[in-house]
Each structure stands twice: as C-alpha cells, then as structure tokens.
Amino acid sequence: MPHGAGKTDVVELLIPSNPSYLSMVRSVVGAFARQAGFDDGAADAIVVGVDEAVANVIRHCYKMRPDRGILLRCSIIPGGIELRLRDFGAKTDPVDIVCARRRRLRPGGLGLKMIKQVMDTVRYDASHPIGNELVMVKFRRRRGRAIARGAGRTTGGD
Amino acid sequence: MELKRRVIRGVAIVDASGEIDMNSSPKLRSECQKMFKQKDPKVLLNFTAVEYIDSSCIATLIECMEEMEKYKGRMAIFGTQRATRVAFEIARMDKIFKFYDTEGEALKAIGAAD
C-alpha cells in the first residue's frame, strides 16, 4: 500500500467529450497510477487502457459530439487501483461489442482489445437509467512480472 | 502532433512529434495517403519525438503497411520511446512492425541507396 493510502484516495475528473481533453486524462491517470505505487512501465500501460476507454466513449456513446460529459473516478484499492468511467450517452448494445471484437484492427475494436490486455478486470455496468459505466481494476504485480501482459477477465465494454 | 517529410538516400523519412491519438491521427493518415499515391518504395517513421500513441495511430500504421505491401513497398519505425513501445506491445503489434533504435540502423535495414 502506498504511503498514506486510504479510503479518501480518490481523484475525480469531469471532462467534456472533446478529444482534445484526452491528453489531460492521460496526465492525471499517469500521475495517479504512480502515486498508487505502479512503476513507470505499468503506469504507461494503465494510461493506454484508460485513454482507449475514454476514446471509445467519445466515439461510440457520444458519436464524436464534443459537448457531453465524461466522469472518471480513480480510487486506490487494496493492492491496486480502480478506475470508473461514467458517461451519459447512448447505451452500448452488446451486439456492437461482439461486432467490435470482430473488428480488432479498427480503432474501436483494437481499443477494446487493448483495454482488456492492460486491466485485470473490466466490468461494464449498464444498470444506470442514463448512460453507462465501465469499471476497470488493475492490481500491482510482484517485482519481475510483466505488467502490460494482464490476463484480463472481461464482461464487456467498448 | 507535427509531421515533417524528408528524403535521404532514396528513403522517405517522416519525422513525427508530439502525441498521436484520435485527435491527431487523421493528420497521420493524410500523410500516409500521400505516400501511397506517390508509391514511396521505402518509408521510415521517426518516432524519436513521439510521446504517446493510441489505437487510432496503430490502426493507421497497419493500414499504411497494408497499402504499401500492395506495391511491394517497405516501412519501418525507429526511435520509439518507452510509452509508445508499451502501446505497440499492448496491441500485440510489436512483432508486426519492424523497429530500430536509430535512423542509421533503420536506413541500413531498409536498404537505403549508398
């Protein structure tokens, strides 16, 4: 557990669904991951996963509309971090997710593959009356184990 | 993101800098399309000053490579930083593209004219 970590170790970031804010998301997530005790390589990988998730929200849920809201909540949990990505856009159709898996080399499908590759768990919560929530968890590895090669258990999300 | 094109010993070199994400990758795609039209036979991408890439960049590079293969062109990348190399590894594309540490190594490997 990093120095001083506790239940209050939470950072929230509310951004417009404008791709120009992706750089800000990457900066915050990278700093948060390092604060949570991940090394540089692992923090870089987490940044990639979250960036792809936010890009997918902009691309699929908001259809590239730049004036909607995206809420990212980063929390330190025992052994790692939890990243919750909330949008208020179109519900993601599970059929689209299946299709995305067949389009791995297109940005949306490839992005989904990269999120799964980075994170230990990826859970898609469609229970909100409006919008979606993607919950991603990444645990710290013991020294010497590859961080980027996460064996992600995934239940959806694009 | 900035892109500058130069030619050295018959090889087109694209010097990229900054972050290549969904906001900027259309510019990279446009530059790649120019290369397809010209049928550049040998292309090197200089990623020394690229700080970040995402899946839209990688998808663009895959498209670029596939288009070049149609006319027997060759493409390689040199000078990747840790953060960009991590993205290639996560996408499992680190074995698909040819990577070199320096411009000199890349020029030699791609068969630049003497």
Chai-1 contact restraints between the chains, C-beta under 6 A:
chainA,res_idxA,chainB,res_idxB,connection_type,confidence,min_distance_angstrom,max_distance_angstrom,comment,restraint_id
A,P19,B,M22,contact,1.0,0.0,6.0,A-B,restraint_1
A,P19,B,N23,contact,1.0,0.0,6.0,A-B,restraint_2
A,S20,B,N23,contact,1.0,0.0,6.0,A-B,restraint_3
A,L22,B,D21,contact,1.0,0.0,6.0,A-B,restraint_4
A,S23,B,E19,contact,1.0,0.0,6.0,A-B,restraint_5
A,D44,B,A83,contact,1.0,0.0,6.0,A-B,restraint_6
A,D44,B,V86,contact,1.0,0.0,6.0,A-B,restraint_7
A,A45,B,V86,contact,1.0,0.0,6.0,A-B,restraint_8
A,V48,B,A87,contact,1.0,0.0,6.0,A-B,restraint_9
A,V48,B,I90,contact,1.0,0.0,6.0,A-B,restraint_10
A,D51,B,D54,contact,1.0,0.0,6.0,A-B,restraint_11
A,E52,B,S55,contact,1.0,0.0,6.0,A-B,restraint_12
A,A55,B,M22,contact,1.0,0.0,6.0,A-B,restraint_13
A,L105,B,I62,contact,1.0,0.0,6.0,A-B,restraint_14
A,R106,B,A59,contact,1.0,0.0,6.0,A-B,restraint_15
A,P107,B,S55,contact,1.0,0.0,6.0,A-B,restraint_16
A,P107,B,S56,contact,1.0,0.0,6.0,A-B,restraint_17
A,P107,B,A59,contact,1.0,0.0,6.0,A-B,restraint_18
A,L110,B,S55,contact,1.0,0.0,6.0,A-B,restraint_19
A,L110,B,A59,contact,1.0,0.0,6.0,A-B,restraint_20
A,G111,B,S55,contact,1.0,0.0,6.0,A-B,restraint_21
A,M114,B,S55,contact,1.0,0.0,6.0,A-B,restraint_22
A,M114,B,I90,contact,1.0,0.0,6.0,A-B,restraint_23
A,M114,B,A91,contact,1.0,0.0,6.0,A-B,restraint_24
A,Q117,B,I90,contact,1.0,0.0,6.0,A-B,restraint_25
A,V118,B,I90,contact,1.0,0.0,6.0,A-B,restraint_26
A,A148,B,V86,contact,1.0,0.0,6.0,A-B,restraint_27
A,A148,B,E89,contact,1.0,0.0,6.0,A-B,restraint_28
A,A148,B,I90,contact,1.0,0.0,6.0,A-B,restraint_29
